[in-house]
Amino acid sequence: MIPARKLRLVASAVTLGVVTACGIYVNVKRAHLAPELRSRSLLVDALESGVETIRRAARDGSIQPTGIASDAPGMLHERLAADGIHVVEDRILGARRTLEITLADAARARFELEEQANGLRFVTAKATRASLEIELRALLDGVR
Amino acid sequence: MAMTLWRVFRREGLAALLVALSSAAFFAFAVHAVVGAAGVSASLRHRLEITRGKYIVEDVVRRALTRLEELRAGARLVVAEGQLSSFPQREAWVELRTMGGHRALVCGLNRGEPSRGGRTLIYRSKATRGLLPPEFSWALGELEPAESKAGLVFEARDGEVRSPVARKLEAMPFRAEKSWSDVDFSIHRDCWDAREGQTHTLAMRNFRPADELALQNLATPTGLENFELGNLHGSRVVAAFRGERDLVVRVKGHLWLGRPDRKLIVGTGGRSLLILVDGNVRIRGSVEMLSENDRLFLVAGRPGYGAFRDRDGDGVRDPSEILLAPHVHAPVLGPVEGGGLIYVGDAASRPHIDAGLLASQDVIVAHAGAEIEGAVLCRSLLRLGTSPGALVIRGRRRTGASSIPPRGFPVVPGTEELERVQPPELWQVRNHRYEPLESSAPIAGRSSEAFD
């Protein structure tokens, strides 16, 4: 009986230890997961805000009617910076312009502006974070 | 012996109880963590779906507005979601509805099969009175294009000269009666009998009865009454409208604007002024807007009115001048002088007109030509004389940050409100009326038919 009792006590202690370890593990994971999800939500906020900023710039002529590349140098960058979006690279290739950006929490993302042959212009915000791809695509000029 | 067993049981039972309690607490904790994370994740997905839907709706509404007359007639337009959607061919619908006393464009995006518990995301956007068709963003649109475009110049806003590109109107806008009855106020002879009792009195005072202009300038009196826009102030004629929103006015007669020796200055408080004129519009002199955000649009010819091709521009039909039908299969109605013609300038002056023009019949430009800063939409564009002066149609100048036009020619009044579809508002129908849902969650399990 005594060996069995010892065995049960040892088993109980081991179980308790395993449960406690698992609890600590889940808690640590949750502690990491919650901010990650919150930051993803903030990332969507930032991308949406950036899309609106670019569309405002297009509306008041900062992005000129002809093409997508002829705004006054830096104007669009400054506007985005006011929203906490910093442009680190601005590439123009044909009818496509790509703005590589960093956000306040150092997430990397980009805005793509493109003009189609029919004159429609689009803005696409793309970001990848922890294997999650977020993409928002909208008309650059809104409803006309 | 019994005491020993009790002690053993108590000791081992406590240990087992401790293990069981801690295990239960752990599992509860784990479930909470997983459910909480899943909830946040679902909320994020929902948020992305709503935001993407908003952009899709903007595109759907943009395309639906090309069929504005059908919307006005109460039709539910079914439109493909388009290239902003992951499923471009999936159908969305758009309606023009009255909600809470205000007109709204309502757009539904179907998500999932209705028979399998799919839901419809309902978005709504303000539809302001005076909504104009997208053709007003063109330079020149003709229903029956005139052949000669010699002397016609198109200029972009930046001064770049482009080759004349006239477009063909598939249908004449503003042919629905409802477009002419849903106005802020009407101008007619009776207004002056009881003017003090009218609302919009200040705005109405920008018009005055002007039958003497017809008697002075035309060979015969007109069948419809005549009104002039603006009042004399020093060397100028001024019309000042101060609206909180875009304004739509109907003139039940002919409208005269500008004078050969005085320009007309129109202020609209940064908004758009749309004037629907039952009869003809005669622009005799320059028309300028007070500020760069002010906009004026003139539409001539109420539904059902016909006219004649006034090749000599005298306002009287000669036997050789053909009748122009009123765009419907009905006898030509209207006054003998016709309705739906816009006369621009005269032989001596070359006016500068800062307004968009839509004539259900012809736009007739006098010998000296004109400069028009806005769209010209008509059945045909006629220019008088054997060697008419240049007609320049110029894209409207860029406006301030508070206003729109992003590119090209002038934009639609009301787009300030329409341009950005409002943040998603989800609605349900009770007692045949739309009511906002308190929850911002999607309406799961509802098909679009649930909103009829």
Interface residues (C-beta under 8 A of the other chain):
Chain A: M1 R5 R8 L9 S12 A13 T15 L16 V19 T20 C22 G23 V26 N27 K29 R30 L33 A34 L37 R38 R40 S41 V44 E48 R56 A58 R59 D60 G61 I63 Q64 P65 T66 G119 F122 I134 L136 R137 A138 L139 L140 D141 G142 V143 R144
Chain B: V8 R11 E12 A15 A16 L18 V19 S22 S23 A25 F26 F29 A30 A33 G36 A37 V40 S41 S43 L44 R47 L48 T51 R52 Y55 E58 D59 V61 R62 L65 L84 P134 S137 A156 R157 D158 E160 R398 T399 G400 A401 S403 I404 P405 P406 R407 G408 V411 V412 T415 L418 E419 R420 V421
